[in-house]
């Protein structure tokens, strides 16, 4: 029963993502000849130049990428993505959304917003609507190339071609669309909260722990280090304070630590994924 409920939520979100993507394409980008990145962008470019339906060309161009996904990623991803792309193609072919604006800037921003939101929802739930992401994952596993770099190179070539064949202005607006789409996609997948990991080494660790816990309300994990090397030589039994906070609280952490011990050693780093613990609900703050 629980598995069935999870599957229902998963597939419902994929369907919602497809609807958002088709709305962004049909209500904003396609009627105005704007492009997005990836395979979808190729389909839009061909539509602008030849009049071939975006839905038809999208399916044709995506087939090789789905075959690669089947052999190099997983059969499940290939199957779900095939169904998702087919549904998207049907939406693009049959649905007629009203054109909401003729302002080119608004078209770029809101077209990218809805496309990014839609693609983000599908990726988050185990499906892909664009073959360039499949290519990125495969080349990353094979040659160690960054997925972001591969997609960026793919889209750079696409936008240069569009500038040459259509117009520089269209290419520039399309780049704006892609930037908005990529940013929204990132928010959907990773969430709006941006967490930062902080590690502190200080001789006044007990005071710092107490203040972080009570003044900031963040959870803390402490490690004991051995034979640590510093400016004073070898030191044994040092305490390493480790905490994860929202980016908006990062300056508070630095101020708190500096007020207690200006000689403390502090390291901060980006946290890509966080689950469990008390991060979503900081400890009750008793002071400040």
Beta strands, then each sheet from edge to edge (+ up, - down):
strand 1: 195-201
strand 2: 220-225
strand 3: 228-230
strand 4: 233-235
strand 5: 238-246
strand 6: 265-270
sheet 1: 2+ 5- 1+ 6-
sheet 2: 3+ 4-
end
